[in-house]
């Protein structure tokens, strides 16, 4: 279970009820028996109980420890572990056991690997495709330090969605993402967005870190120029006192404004709400994009 934040000071739109039922226990049992990590738990996602209750989870591959120390992220930092060659097949088995119709696979950042883990991602996509042929597959990847060959390795494996988060506005990168720089995510996404016959490119941004709405809209414009089709926007929540504090709780009406602005710019789908995360209800968001008049 993730560490629970004290929510007494949260505005009412950020308080959720924990659903009852046995499905969440079944999801935990499958993940535990197959020794799989999820970003739901590692990143302290506020939607963990809801998603597990709905029988879904986002798989976190390549170990529990990240090689970067971003100021917003709850994922553990520490020495990287050797890749587990059986992990892709276990992810596929879990997807089959859970009956997933849309499978989301993400990872820690592995700057220690020559390809950043791209081949491991591709192996996971291939394994899931073989085990659950009808399912759509979404990858939420690190930046691979901008290596185009690593991006191509993942794209060539055939996911329906290629997701890479820009996370915040360029002005805040030094504090929020000190080992990254704003142009790199755009380059990664542009490479995915240029492949019109392949995956739809997707990206996400957090708000509440001190950005302005105009800065977020400027990021939207950059993402559209990079060929991104789907964008998500959610409220940043600080995982602990050692992480970047929340600058502001953004009210729901501003999320609605951002969704309207993004759709007006031509995105196929914009999912903007306080508790939205990049893989939250990802299958529904993909379906929404496919029904969009902007097409795929």
N, C-alpha and C positions, 0 to 999 in steps of 0.2 A: 504493500500500500504506500502511496506517496505521503510525504509529510504534509500535514494539513495546515493551511494558513489560518490565522485568527481573522475571522471575517466580520467582527462586530462593527468595524468602522467602514465597511464596504457600503456603497449606495445600494438601494433595494434591487436595482436591475442586475446586480452581480451576485445575488444570493439565489441559490438553486436548492431544490429539494432532491434528496437521494431516493431514486426509485426502488421499490421493493420487488423481489422476484428471485428466481433461481438461475436465470440465464447468466448473470454476472459471475456466479460461482463456477458455472460450467466453463466460461471463458478462462477464468483464472486456473482452473484445473488443467485445461488443455495447454496453456502457456507454461505452467509449471512442469507438467510431465514431459514436455519437449524442450525444456530449458531454454526458453526464448525470452528475450527482453522486449519491452514495448516502450515507445516514447510516451505513451499515456502515463506510465508510472515514473519513468526516469525524468521526465520534464515537468512532473507535478501538474498535469493537465487538469483544469477544473471540470472537464467533461468526462473524466474517466468513468465515473459510476454510470452516467447516462449511456456512454458508448458500450461499456461492458454489458449493461442491461439489454442493449439492443443487439448483442451478440457480435460486436465488432471490436477491432483493436488495430493499432498501427504498429507494425513490427519494426523493431530497432535492431539493425544488424551490425556486425563488426565489433562487438564488444560493448561494455557499459561505459567505458572511459573515453572522453573526448580529448584530442590533442590541443584544443584551443581553450581559451579562457574568456569567453564573451561575458560581458557584465550583466546580461539579462537572463542567462540560461542556467537551469537547475541540473542539467545532466552532469554526472560525475566527471571530474578531471583526474588525470593520473596516468601512470604508465600504460601504454597501449598493449593489448594482448595479441598474440598471434591469431590470424584468421582461422576460423573453424570451417574446414572444407565441407562438413556435413550440415552446416547451418542453412544453406539455401533449401535443401531437401526437407528440413524440419519446418521451415517457414511454409513450404508448399503443403506439407502434411497438416499443419495447423489450419491453413486456409481451407483445406478440404474438409477437415473435421468440423469446423465452424460453419461450413456452408456459405462462405463469403462470396458475394456477387461482385464486389469491388474490393481489391486487395491493395493496401497501401504499405509500401516498404520504405523506411527511411534509415538513417544511420548516424552514428557519431562522425565527426570529422577525423580523418586519418591522414594527416600530413606526413606521417612516417612511411607510408606506402608509396612506391614509385608511381602507381596509377591512381592513388587516392582511394582505392577500393572499387574502382569502376568495374573490374572484371567480376568481383564478388556480387555487385548489384546485378550485373547481366546474368550471372548464374542463378540468382534468386528469381529474376523475371522468367527465365527459361523453365525453372523447376515449377513455379506456380502455373505457368501456361500449360505444362504437361499434366499437372495434377488436377487443375480446375479449368479446362478449356473454355467454358462459357464466360468466365470472370474477366472483368476489365482490371487492368493493373496500373497503379500509379506509383511512381518513384518520387521521393522527396530527397534530393541529393545535396551533398555539400558542394563547394565551388571547385573542387579538384585542383585548386590553385590556378584555375584558368586554363588547364590543359585541354585543348580542343580534342585530342585523341581520346581522352577519358570520357568527355561528353559524348563523343561518337560511339564509344563502346557501349554505353548505357542506351543510347537511342537505337542502336542497331539491334538490341535485344527485343525491341518492339513493345514498350509500354504504351498504353493509351494516353497517359498523362505524364509529362515531365515537369516536375515541380522543383523550383529552387527559390527560396525566400530572400527577398531583398532586405527584409526585417525592419529597416528604419530609414529615415531621410538622410541625405549625404552629410548634412551639418553635424549630425549626432554620431556618425561612424567612429570617430576617435574614442569616444567614451563607451559606446555600445558594442562595437565590433573592432577592437584595437588591432587584431591580426588580419583584418580584411580591409578592402577599400571598395567604394561604391561602384566603380566602373566594372569590376570583375563580375558580379552577378548579372549585370546587363549583358556582358559578353557571352556568358554561359547561356542565358536565356535566348539571346539573339541567335545563337547557333541552333538551339532547339526550334525556335519559332520559324527559322528559315526553311525547315524541312516540312513543306506543306502536306506531304503525303504521309507524315508520321504523327508523332504524339502532339497533343495540344500542350502548349507551354503555359505554365501556371506559376504564380508567385504570391507571396503574402507579406504584409506589413503590420507591425504593431503600432498602436497609438497610445498616448498617455505618457510618453517619455520626454515631452517638452517640445515636440514638433508643432507646427501650425497646420491648419487645414489646407492652406495654399501650398505648403511644402509637400503634403501628401498628394495633392492633385498634380503637382509637378512630377512626383515619382510615378504617378499613374501615366502621365504623358510619356515619360521615358520607357515605361514598360510596354506601352502600346507600340512605340517606335521599335522596340526590340522584338515585336511579334507575339507578345504574351496575349493569351486569349481569356484566361481566368485569373481573377485576383481575389484574395481574401484579406479582410481587415478585422482585427480584434484588439481588445483592450490588453495592454501590458499589465501583468500582475507580478510584483517582485517576489521571487521565491523565498527570500530570507533577508535579514538585515545586512548581510554582506554583499547583496546584489544591488544593482541600481534601484533607487527608490522610485515609486510611481510619482510622476509630476502632476498628473491630473486624471481624474476619472471622467472619461468622455461620455456625455449623455447619449442615449439612444437616438435622439433626433439628429445628432451630428453624424452618427453612423449611417443613418438613412440618407443624409445629404451626400455622403461619400459614395454610397451605392448608386444614387441617381447620377452623380457626376461621372462615375466610371462607366455606367451603361451608355451615357451620352457620348463618351469618348469612343465607343465601339467595342468594348469588351464583350465577349460572348456570355459571361456570367460574372457577377460581383456578389460576393457573400460577405456582408459587412454588418457586424453586430458585436456587442461587448464580449460575449463568450466564444466567438468564432476563433478557431485555430486552423492552421493550414490544411490539416487532414480531417477536420471535423465535418461529418456528413459528406465526405468527399464524393461518394457515388452519386448522391443526390445533386451535388453541384455539377458534376460531369454531365448528368442527364439534362440539367437546366441549360448547360452550354450547348448541348446538341440540339435543343429546341429553339435556340436563339436565332433571330432573323439574320444575325451576322454570320451564322454558319461556322463550320470548322475548316 
